[in-house]
Amino acid sequence: MITARDDRRRTFDTVPAGVEAATWWGRAWVAALEARAQDAARLARGRAYASEGHVDAVTVTPGRIVAYVRGSRARPYRTELSLAAFADGEWAELLEAVAADPAALGALLEREVPRSLAQTVLPGAGELLARCSCPDVARPPCKHAAALCYRAARLLDTDPFVLLLLRGRGERELLEELARRNAAHAARERPGSTPDFPGVPGRAAAARTALP
């Protein structure tokens, strides 16, 4: 049995090939970090690190993506990208909106980020924060954080549930909650299956034993 706690931690030993994000939401993810970048050269080196396989296993938990990135030194650096997780009330609103919108629900099941959720779930400029154990901290992001960002974008390309996990909920619990809410919406919209006949008191019905 997978618990909510187990569902809220995923580790990816391999990342889809390529460096550049292939989807609009992957590109939006990269743009959120690049908007804060103060040095284009660092971004270029980070992109090269990503393409050369310097990023080790990537672990995603609510609010955080962590990986060790190998640089010029023998010991890799611990690199982290953080994004604020949603509160329970925010999740309730988001799930209700998806369950009530067949197009959004269908897109998510096809592992695409629904356009209607773009402004909600994707990080805005300055919202995606980077930290690294390397000494190059004066003008973030460093090349190691940039490399992790590019690799994470490729994960998001193929599985937007990684982004939703970063926002605080695992795939299994999300699908179960969406199924429950979607069923509730369908039940409210479905016409009654039984005719709306006037009721008859039970005692009166039992007394009708004589045939005419």
Stockholm file with secondary structure:
# STOCKHOLM 1.0

chainA/1-212         MITARDDRRRTFDTVPAGVEAATWWGRAWVAALEARAQDAARLARGRAYASEGHVDAVTVTPGRIVAYVRGSRARPYRTELSLAAFADGEWAELLEAVAADPAALGALLEREVPRSLAQTVLPGAGELLARCSCPDVARPPCKHAAALCYRAARLLDTDPFVLLLLRGRGERELLEELARRNAAHAARERPGSTPDFPGVPGRAAAARTALP
#=GR chainA/1-212 SS CCCHHHHTCEEESSCCSCSSCCSHHHHHHHHHHHTTCSCHHHHHHHHHHHHTTCEEEEEEETTEEEEEECCSSSSCEEEEEECCCCCHHHHHHHHHHHHTCHHHHHHHHTTCCCGGGHHHHSCCTTTSEEEESSSCCSSSSCHHHHHHHHHHHHHHHHCTHHHHHHTTCCHHHHHHHHHHHHHHHHHHHSCCSSCCCCCCCHHHHHHCCCCC
#=GC SS_cons         CCCHHHHTCEEESSCCSCSSCCSHHHHHHHHHHHTTCSCHHHHHHHHHHHHTTCEEEEEEETTEEEEEECCSSSSCEEEEEECCCCCHHHHHHHHHHHHTCHHHHHHHHTTCCCGGGHHHHSCCTTTSEEEESSSCCSSSSCHHHHHHHHHHHHHHHHCTHHHHHHTTCCHHHHHHHHHHHHHHHHHHHSCCSSCCCCCCCHHHHHHCCCCC
//
